[in-house]
Amino acid sequence: PNKERGLYKTVDGGTTWKLIKFISDKAGFVDVAMDPSDPNTLYAASWERVRGPYFLTSGGPGSGLWKTTDAGATWTEIKGGGFPATMKGRIGLAIAPSNPKIVYALVEADSLPNPKKSTSTKGRQKLESGLYRSEDAGSTWTKMNDRDVRPFYYSQVRVDPKDPNRVYWSATPVNFSDDGRKTVRDATIGIHVDHHAMWIDPND
């Protein structure tokens, strides 16, 4: 635990920094995404976790998704509208450069209190973890896919610079979809599974 955890901002190229969002001494921030059309609008994912020599606890009350429209002066936690309401862990973020209203979040979340059987998962309990998509800048969300393998370890999501429906997210292996997830394919068949960062060439 450290009271200096949180999200920091610089306005002088890194010479000085100011803490603009503090959650708790147990929660830091793991991802930030800036609206390419408005630098005052950002999304930030807080993450409460602790890891010891023989244990990992990923998630807690300090985990959540936050949004600011005034460059970090004030923040609102994103809740409701289809976003997971159960306890959350790590969240990865990406905004579609070609349409900033489309936001993807790869969310680690607890299962529902009384999960029902889901035919889409062949009888397994329906989990809240997975890839979520918003088409209205975070007001409402639709769960697109259940795949979120080892979320504390990966949790990277990226959107094609020109096509808001082509999305990549890291799991085992890397998944990608050309239609916002209606169909999903594996991008790394036959390649070792550790993929912790992704960059999409804007010209290819």
Secondary structure as GFF3:
##gff-version 3
##sequence-region A 1 204
A	DSSP	beta_strand	7	9	.	.	.	ID=ss1
A	DSSP	beta_strand	18	21	.	.	.	ID=ss2
A	DSSP	beta_strand	27	34	.	.	.	ID=ss3
A	DSSP	beta_strand	42	52	.	.	.	ID=ss4
A	DSSP	beta_strand	55	58	.	.	.	ID=ss5
A	DSSP	beta_strand	64	68	.	.	.	ID=ss6
A	DSSP	beta_strand	76	77	.	.	.	ID=ss7
A	DSSP	beta_strand	88	95	.	.	.	ID=ss8
A	DSSP	beta_strand	103	109	.	.	.	ID=ss9
A	DSSP	three_ten_helix	119	121	.	.	.	ID=ss10
A	DSSP	beta_strand	130	134	.	.	.	ID=ss11
A	DSSP	beta_strand	142	145	.	.	.	ID=ss12
A	DSSP	beta_strand	157	159	.	.	.	ID=ss13
A	DSSP	beta_strand	167	169	.	.	.	ID=ss14
A	DSSP	beta_strand	175	177	.	.	.	ID=ss15
A	DSSP	beta_strand	185	186	.	.	.	ID=ss16
###
